[in-house]
Amino acid sequence: MLFAALHRAGLANQPTSVSRDDGLTLTDTRIFAAVRCAPPDNKPTPGERDTCAPWLHRELELIRPTLRVVVALGGFAWNAFWPALRHVYGVRVSPRPAFGHGAHWTGGSEVPTLLGCYHVSQQNTFTGRLTPAMLDEVLSRAIDLAADS
């Protein structure tokens, strides 16, 4: 569902990806994770997030000059953003805005805008909590925000 949405938004050259050498290319898009492995029951803990944080911070540092918008897929990613923002940009946000689908936070021109989106898990997509149209809307908003910054 994610790659199909990226394709519809013009951010991917094809709607599916089945292997690392299947020809998928992304345009002006980078996908990275708050945790580096799939934990038991696919439910990462805050401790796992904190253990993996240096990798997330490094990725953000590497793309910092061009990063304008972050789409957090799920509340876990949303919550991982705030310590990363503090570490990479020196910005502390308090109180932190609550996660929700379509949630939007902007901290000014020096930091990326954050958009919330329900995670593209089977639990969310099979139940209709997240539909292709909902994902398309968030990606469209991200593209518009990136163009305006």
Backbone torsions as a table, in degrees:
resi	resn	phi	psi	omega
1	MET	NA	-38.7	-178.3
2	LEU	-65.2	-48.6	-177.8
3	PHE	-68.3	-33.7	175.6
4	ALA	-62.4	-42.2	178.6
5	ALA	-67.1	-41.5	176.9
6	LEU	-61.9	-38.0	177.7
7	HIS	-65.1	-47.1	178.4
8	ARG	-59.7	-32.5	-179.7
9	ALA	-81.5	-5.7	-178.8
10	GLY	83.1	16.0	-178.2
11	LEU	-100.8	-5.8	177.8
12	ALA	-137.8	147.7	-177.5
13	ASN	-82.0	-10.5	179.6
14	GLN	-150.4	156.9	-173.4
15	PRO	-85.8	-5.6	-179.7
16	THR	-137.1	160.7	172.7
17	SER	-144.6	125.7	-177.1
18	VAL	-119.4	-13.1	177.4
19	SER	-159.6	165.1	-176.3
20	ARG	-67.9	-16.8	-179.4
21	ASP	-116.2	32.6	-178.0
22	ASP	-89.9	5.6	176.0
23	GLY	93.4	-0.8	179.3
24	LEU	-62.3	132.1	170.2
25	THR	-132.2	142.3	178.4
26	LEU	-107.1	147.5	179.1
27	THR	-113.6	123.8	177.8
28	ASP	52.4	33.0	-176.0
29	THR	-140.9	140.1	174.3
30	ARG	-136.4	135.9	178.5
31	ILE	-110.7	125.5	175.1
32	PHE	-142.7	162.9	-171.4
33	ALA	-120.4	152.8	177.0
34	ALA	-76.5	-24.7	174.8
35	VAL	-126.0	152.0	-172.3
36	ARG	-99.0	-3.2	-179.0
37	CYS	-143.9	163.2	177.7
38	ALA	-88.9	109.8	-178.6
39	PRO	-76.7	171.8	178.1
40	PRO	-54.1	137.7	-178.9
41	ASP	58.8	14.7	-179.1
42	ASN	53.9	36.5	179.3
43	LYS	-123.8	89.8	-179.9
44	PRO	-66.4	151.6	179.4
45	THR	-100.8	162.0	174.0
46	PRO	-57.1	-34.5	177.6
47	GLY	-63.2	-41.1	176.7
48	GLU	-65.8	-40.2	176.4
49	ARG	-58.1	-46.1	-177.8
50	ASP	-67.4	-36.2	177.6
51	THR	-64.6	-38.7	-178.0
52	CYS	-86.0	-7.5	-174.8
53	ALA	-53.7	-39.2	-179.9
54	PRO	-58.6	-32.7	177.9
55	TRP	-70.0	-42.2	177.2
56	LEU	-62.6	-45.1	179.8
57	HIS	-60.2	-42.8	-178.8
58	ARG	-64.7	-42.2	177.9
59	GLU	-61.3	-42.8	178.2
60	LEU	-64.5	-39.8	177.8
61	GLU	-61.0	-40.2	-178.0
62	LEU	-66.9	-35.3	-177.5
63	ILE	-102.9	4.0	-176.6
64	ARG	-49.1	-43.4	-177.0
65	PRO	-60.8	-25.5	-176.5
66	THR	-114.3	-4.3	-176.0
67	LEU	-75.9	122.4	-180.0
68	ARG	-116.2	-35.7	-175.6
69	VAL	-138.4	137.9	173.3
70	VAL	-117.2	130.3	172.2
71	VAL	-104.7	113.0	179.5
72	ALA	-88.2	114.6	179.1
73	LEU	-87.3	91.7	178.4
74	GLY	103.4	161.5	-179.4
75	GLY	-64.8	-31.6	179.1
76	PHE	-63.6	-45.7	177.9
77	ALA	-65.2	-39.1	177.6
78	TRP	-57.6	-47.2	-179.3
79	ASN	-70.0	-27.3	177.3
80	ALA	-73.8	-21.4	-177.7
81	PHE	-66.2	-39.0	-171.8
82	TRP	-65.5	-46.9	175.2
83	PRO	-64.4	-34.7	177.9
84	ALA	-66.1	-40.8	177.5
85	LEU	-60.3	-43.0	178.6
86	ARG	-64.5	-44.5	-176.9
87	HIS	-68.3	-45.8	-173.2
88	VAL	-85.3	-37.9	-174.4
89	TYR	-108.4	-9.9	-178.6
90	GLY	72.3	22.6	-177.3
91	VAL	-108.7	125.9	176.8
92	ARG	-109.8	127.1	-178.6
93	VAL	-110.0	123.4	178.8
94	SER	-149.3	128.4	-5.4
95	PRO	-73.1	155.1	179.2
96	ARG	-78.6	134.9	177.6
97	PRO	-63.3	148.1	179.5
98	ALA	-74.7	146.0	175.5
99	PHE	-74.6	146.8	171.7
100	GLY	-171.4	158.3	177.4
101	HIS	-65.5	125.2	-178.3
102	GLY	87.0	-0.5	177.4
103	ALA	-59.5	147.7	-174.5
104	HIS	-140.4	128.2	175.1
105	TRP	-131.1	136.0	174.1
106	THR	-132.9	136.2	-177.2
107	GLY	-112.8	9.1	-179.9
108	GLY	113.5	-179.5	-172.0
109	SER	-72.5	-15.4	-175.9
110	GLU	-91.3	-8.2	-177.7
111	VAL	-130.6	154.4	179.5
112	PRO	-70.4	148.5	172.0
113	THR	-74.5	146.8	178.9
114	LEU	-116.2	130.3	174.6
115	LEU	-118.4	139.3	176.5
116	GLY	-96.8	142.9	177.7
117	CYS	-146.6	135.8	174.4
118	TYR	-55.1	145.7	-178.9
119	HIS	-65.3	148.0	-178.0
120	VAL	-84.6	32.6	178.7
121	SER	-69.9	159.5	175.8
122	GLN	-60.5	-36.4	179.1
123	GLN	-57.1	-41.5	-179.0
124	ASN	-81.2	-38.9	-176.0
125	THR	-78.7	-37.0	-180.0
126	PHE	-70.5	-29.0	-179.3
127	THR	-89.1	-8.6	-179.1
128	GLY	84.3	4.3	176.2
129	ARG	-61.9	-35.2	173.9
130	LEU	-123.6	120.8	179.0
131	THR	-107.1	161.4	175.1
132	PRO	-54.6	-39.5	-179.8
133	ALA	-63.6	-39.0	178.8
134	MET	-64.9	-42.1	178.5
135	LEU	-66.7	-42.7	177.5
136	ASP	-57.7	-40.2	-179.1
137	GLU	-63.2	-43.9	179.8
138	VAL	-65.5	-43.7	-179.7
139	LEU	-65.6	-38.4	177.1
140	SER	-62.4	-42.8	177.9
141	ARG	-63.4	-41.2	178.7
142	ALA	-61.9	-42.7	178.8
143	ILE	-63.0	-44.2	179.5
144	ASP	-63.0	-44.4	179.8
145	LEU	-64.3	-39.6	179.0
146	ALA	-65.2	-38.1	179.8
147	ALA	-68.4	-31.2	-178.2
148	ASP	-81.4	-13.6	-176.2
149	SER	-97.4	NA	NA
